[in-house]
Amino acid sequence: MIDPTYLPFDPEMLRAHFTPDANVEGNLRYYLRSAAEYEGFRLATPARTGLPLSKLKAPCQIEKDERFWTAACWLALFHGPHRTERLQGLLSQAFGRTPPLVDLTSWPECLEGDLQLYLEASLPSPTTYTAWLREALPKRHLVPYVFDAAAGSGAGALEGATHVDALLINVTNGFAVLVEAKVLSDISTQVQFDAKRNQLIRSIDVMLEQNLALGPPRSARIPERSLFVLLTPEMFRREPHTRLYGWMLREYQSNPTAMERDLPHRKGMNWGRLAQRLGWLTWEECAAVAPGVCGWLAPSR
């Protein structure tokens, strides 16, 4: 039985890991309210085996909530012992023994310095994409009211900011890791004004854009020194055909020109080198490197 008995991170610790423009108090209320409901249910229902899903799903939402899994895992990795060694181990599993970067040649070099962690970090849509989309809209959508709304949207308003589940930034050298975390959910297949833009390629596109206007620490991130990590249960990496993100990530890694197809506004990219900067980690690997960081992870069956 999965049986976490406490909120697996200090709320004040959590507060420090939101960017300055985030709704910090609203985010904290979300975590605290969900944890309180879960704890109340556990105390009121000590024997839950055999209860129908209709009785379990809402109060036990925390057990499959990607926000909780991400916060618990990454806060434990970031603040726990042997941080550099553990992160180095995970990155090595996702990308190999050496970083797939031109000017950073070792994982210690990537990680040494002023390392910062942010949860649900907002990164704006690339300006090159939003400008391109305004011209390409007739080929990217088909619903009349969408075209009406697009006509009234200001410059750059056709795609909102992307919220990265976890963002690791080394302010000293610009190295960064963007994490898209999944438990049971799949990626979305479109954004409001672009019916062909999937969530995975959107995150990759955001990774390729510098964010100087945001101010530190996000402005310190160097796109050429940034990596993208998909973090999922092992069962979906083992059988990637069961999720759309499995199909898409494997295609982008094995056939890099597929990213050229899905990022038509980007020209002159080295797609093969970009494919090397896409990695897939699992919650199980995180738990193996740092036992206890994934408190809701069910034992393998």
C-alpha positions as CSV (number, residue, x, y, z in Angstrom):
1,M,0.0,0.0,0.0
2,I,1.3,3.5,-0.9
3,D,1.2,5.2,2.5
4,P,2.8,8.6,2.7
5,T,1.9,10.0,6.2
6,Y,3.0,13.6,5.7
7,L,3.5,16.4,3.2
8,P,6.9,15.3,1.7
9,F,8.4,18.7,1.7
10,D,8.5,21.8,3.9
11,P,6.0,24.4,2.6
12,E,8.5,27.2,3.3
13,M,11.1,25.3,1.3
14,L,8.6,24.9,-1.5
15,R,7.9,28.7,-1.4
16,A,11.5,29.4,-2.4
17,H,11.3,27.4,-5.6
18,F,8.8,29.5,-7.5
19,T,9.8,32.2,-9.8
20,P,9.2,35.8,-8.7
21,D,6.3,36.3,-11.2
22,A,4.5,33.1,-10.0
23,N,1.3,33.0,-7.9
24,V,3.3,31.7,-4.9
25,E,0.5,31.9,-2.4
26,G,-2.0,30.3,-4.8
27,N,0.4,27.5,-5.5
28,L,1.1,26.9,-1.8
29,R,-2.7,26.7,-1.1
30,Y,-3.0,24.1,-3.8
31,Y,-0.4,21.8,-2.3
32,L,-1.6,22.3,1.3
33,R,-5.3,21.9,0.6
34,S,-4.7,18.7,-1.4
35,A,-2.4,17.3,1.3
36,A,-4.9,18.2,4.0
37,E,-7.8,16.5,2.1
38,Y,-5.6,13.4,1.6
39,E,-4.6,13.2,5.2
40,G,-8.2,13.7,6.4
41,F,-9.3,10.9,4.2
42,R,-6.6,8.6,5.4
43,L,-7.5,9.2,9.0
44,A,-11.2,8.8,8.4
45,T,-10.7,5.7,6.2
46,P,-7.9,3.6,7.5
47,A,-9.1,0.5,5.6
48,R,-9.7,1.5,2.0
49,T,-9.0,-1.7,0.2
50,G,-12.1,-2.7,-1.9
51,L,-13.6,0.8,-2.0
52,P,-14.9,1.9,-5.4
53,L,-12.9,4.3,-7.5
54,S,-15.7,6.8,-7.1
55,K,-14.9,7.0,-3.3
56,L,-11.1,7.0,-3.8
57,K,-10.3,9.2,-6.8
58,A,-11.0,12.7,-5.5
59,P,-9.4,12.4,-2.0
60,C,-6.5,10.3,-3.2
61,Q,-5.7,12.6,-6.2
62,I,-2.4,13.3,-4.6
63,E,-1.2,9.8,-5.4
64,K,-1.2,10.5,-9.2
65,D,-0.8,14.3,-9.1
66,E,2.2,15.3,-11.3
67,R,2.7,18.5,-9.4
68,F,3.1,16.6,-6.1
69,W,5.3,13.9,-7.6
70,T,7.5,16.6,-9.3
71,A,7.8,18.8,-6.2
72,A,8.5,15.8,-3.8
73,C,11.1,14.3,-6.2
74,W,13.0,17.4,-7.2
75,L,13.0,19.1,-3.8
76,A,14.4,15.9,-2.3
77,L,17.1,15.6,-5.0
78,F,18.0,19.3,-4.8
79,H,18.1,19.6,-1.0
80,G,19.2,16.0,-0.1
81,P,22.7,14.7,0.4
82,H,25.1,14.1,-2.5
83,R,23.1,16.4,-4.8
84,T,25.7,16.7,-7.5
85,E,26.5,13.0,-7.6
86,R,22.8,12.1,-7.7
87,L,22.0,14.6,-10.5
88,Q,25.0,13.5,-12.4
89,G,23.9,9.9,-12.2
90,L,20.4,10.7,-13.5
91,L,21.7,12.9,-16.3
92,S,24.2,10.2,-17.3
93,Q,21.3,7.7,-17.6
94,A,19.3,10.1,-19.7
95,F,22.1,11.4,-22.0
96,G,25.2,9.3,-21.6
97,R,28.4,9.7,-19.7
98,T,29.3,13.1,-21.3
99,P,26.9,16.0,-21.9
100,P,25.6,16.3,-25.5
101,L,26.8,19.9,-25.5
102,V,29.6,21.6,-27.5
103,D,31.2,23.7,-24.8
104,L,30.5,21.8,-21.5
105,T,32.4,18.5,-21.5
106,S,31.5,16.9,-18.2
107,W,28.5,16.6,-15.9
108,P,30.4,18.1,-12.9
109,E,31.2,21.1,-15.1
110,C,27.5,21.5,-15.9
111,L,26.4,21.3,-12.3
112,E,29.2,23.2,-10.4
113,G,28.2,26.7,-9.6
114,D,25.1,28.6,-8.5
115,L,22.5,25.9,-9.1
116,Q,18.8,26.9,-8.8
117,L,15.6,24.9,-9.0
118,Y,12.2,26.2,-10.0
119,L,8.8,24.5,-10.1
120,E,6.1,25.3,-12.7
121,A,8.5,27.9,-14.2
122,S,6.9,30.1,-16.8
123,L,8.8,30.5,-20.1
124,P,7.2,32.6,-22.9
125,S,6.3,31.4,-26.3
126,P,9.1,32.0,-28.8
127,T,8.5,35.3,-30.7
128,T,9.7,33.7,-33.9
129,Y,6.9,31.1,-33.6
130,T,4.1,33.5,-32.7
131,A,5.0,35.8,-35.7
132,W,5.1,32.7,-38.0
133,L,1.8,31.4,-36.7
134,R,0.0,34.6,-37.4
135,E,0.8,34.2,-41.1
136,A,0.4,30.4,-41.1
137,L,-2.8,30.2,-39.2
138,P,-5.0,29.2,-42.2
139,K,-2.9,26.0,-42.5
140,R,-2.8,25.3,-38.7
141,H,-6.5,25.5,-37.8
142,L,-10.0,25.0,-39.2
143,V,-12.6,26.4,-36.7
144,P,-14.1,29.7,-37.7
145,Y,-14.3,31.2,-34.2
146,V,-10.6,30.6,-33.7
147,F,-9.9,32.8,-36.7
148,D,-12.2,35.5,-35.4
149,A,-10.4,35.4,-32.0
150,A,-7.0,35.5,-33.7
151,A,-7.9,38.7,-35.5
152,G,-8.5,40.4,-32.2
153,S,-5.4,39.1,-30.4
154,G,-2.4,41.4,-30.0
155,A,1.1,40.6,-31.2
156,G,2.4,37.4,-29.6
157,A,-0.9,36.5,-28.0
158,L,-1.6,33.4,-30.1
159,E,0.3,31.1,-27.6
160,G,0.6,31.7,-23.9
161,A,3.7,30.9,-21.8
162,T,4.7,27.3,-21.2
163,H,5.0,26.2,-17.6
164,V,7.9,23.8,-17.2
165,D,7.2,21.3,-14.4
166,A,10.8,21.6,-13.1
167,L,13.6,23.9,-14.3
168,L,17.1,23.4,-13.1
169,I,19.4,26.4,-13.9
170,N,23.1,26.9,-13.3
171,V,23.3,30.7,-13.1
172,T,27.1,30.5,-13.2
173,N,27.4,29.0,-16.7
174,G,23.9,29.0,-18.2
175,F,23.4,25.2,-18.1
176,A,19.8,24.2,-17.7
177,V,17.4,21.2,-17.6
178,L,13.8,21.5,-18.5
179,V,11.6,18.7,-17.1
180,E,8.2,17.7,-18.4
181,A,6.8,15.3,-15.9
182,K,4.0,12.8,-16.4
183,V,2.3,10.2,-14.2
184,L,-0.8,8.9,-16.1
185,S,-1.6,11.8,-18.4
186,D,-0.4,12.1,-22.0
187,I,0.8,15.2,-23.8
188,S,-1.8,17.6,-25.3
189,T,-2.1,17.5,-29.0
190,Q,-2.8,21.2,-29.8
191,V,-2.7,24.7,-28.4
192,Q,-5.6,27.1,-28.8
193,F,-4.6,28.6,-32.1
194,D,-2.5,25.8,-33.5
195,A,-4.2,22.4,-34.0
196,K,-0.9,20.8,-35.1
197,R,1.4,21.8,-32.2
198,N,1.9,19.0,-29.6
199,Q,3.0,19.7,-26.1
200,L,6.3,18.0,-26.5
201,I,7.5,20.0,-29.5
202,R,6.2,23.2,-27.8
203,S,8.5,22.5,-24.8
204,I,11.5,21.8,-27.1
205,D,10.8,25.1,-28.9
206,V,10.7,27.0,-25.7
207,M,14.0,25.4,-24.7
208,L,15.6,26.9,-27.8
209,E,14.6,30.5,-27.0
210,Q,16.6,32.8,-24.7
211,N,14.6,34.7,-22.0
212,L,16.6,37.8,-21.3
213,A,13.5,39.9,-20.7
214,L,12.5,37.7,-17.7
215,G,15.4,38.7,-15.6
216,P,17.5,36.4,-13.4
217,P,17.6,33.5,-12.9
218,R,15.8,32.5,-16.1
219,S,17.7,35.1,-18.1
220,A,20.9,33.2,-17.3
221,R,19.8,30.1,-19.2
222,I,21.6,29.6,-22.4
223,P,19.5,27.7,-25.0
224,E,22.6,25.9,-26.5
225,R,23.4,24.7,-23.0
226,S,19.9,23.5,-22.2
227,L,18.6,19.9,-22.1
228,F,15.0,18.6,-22.2
229,V,14.0,15.6,-20.0
230,L,10.7,13.7,-20.2
231,L,10.1,12.1,-16.7
232,T,7.5,9.3,-16.6
233,P,6.8,5.9,-15.1
234,E,9.1,3.1,-16.3
235,M,6.1,1.2,-17.7
236,F,5.5,3.8,-20.4
237,R,9.2,4.1,-21.4
238,R,9.3,0.3,-21.6
239,E,6.2,0.3,-23.8
240,P,6.4,3.8,-25.5
241,H,3.6,3.0,-27.9
242,T,1.0,3.3,-25.1
243,R,1.5,7.1,-24.9
244,L,1.6,9.7,-27.7
245,Y,4.7,11.2,-26.0
246,G,6.4,7.8,-26.4
247,W,5.8,7.9,-30.2
248,M,6.8,11.5,-30.5
249,L,10.0,11.5,-28.4
250,R,11.3,8.3,-30.0
251,E,10.6,9.8,-33.4
252,Y,12.4,13.0,-32.6
253,Q,15.4,11.1,-31.2
254,S,15.7,8.5,-34.0
255,N,14.6,10.8,-36.9
256,P,15.7,14.3,-36.0
257,T,14.3,15.9,-39.2
258,A,10.8,15.2,-37.7
259,M,11.5,18.2,-35.5
260,E,12.2,20.3,-38.6
261,R,8.7,19.2,-39.8
262,D,7.1,20.2,-36.5
263,L,9.1,23.4,-36.0
264,P,8.8,25.0,-39.5
265,H,9.6,28.4,-38.2
266,R,13.1,27.4,-37.1
267,K,15.7,27.5,-39.9
268,G,19.4,26.5,-39.9
269,M,19.1,24.1,-37.0
270,N,21.4,21.2,-36.4
271,W,18.6,18.8,-35.8
272,G,20.8,15.8,-35.2
273,R,22.6,17.6,-32.4
274,L,19.3,18.8,-31.0
275,A,18.0,15.3,-30.8
276,Q,20.9,14.4,-28.6
277,R,19.7,16.9,-26.1
278,L,16.4,15.1,-25.6
279,G,16.3,12.6,-22.7
280,W,13.9,10.2,-21.0
281,L,14.1,9.5,-17.3
282,T,11.8,7.5,-15.1
283,W,10.5,8.0,-11.6
284,E,11.9,4.6,-10.8
285,E,15.4,5.8,-11.8
286,C,15.0,8.8,-9.5
287,A,14.0,6.5,-6.6
288,A,16.9,4.2,-7.3
289,V,19.4,7.1,-7.1
290,A,17.8,8.7,-4.1
291,P,15.5,6.2,-2.2
292,G,12.3,7.8,-0.9
293,V,12.1,10.7,-3.4
294,C,9.0,9.2,-5.1
295,G,6.8,8.4,-2.1
296,W,3.8,7.5,-4.1
297,L,5.5,5.2,-6.5
298,A,3.9,1.7,-6.3
299,P,6.2,-1.3,-6.1
300,S,6.7,-3.1,-9.4
301,R,4.3,-6.0,-10.0
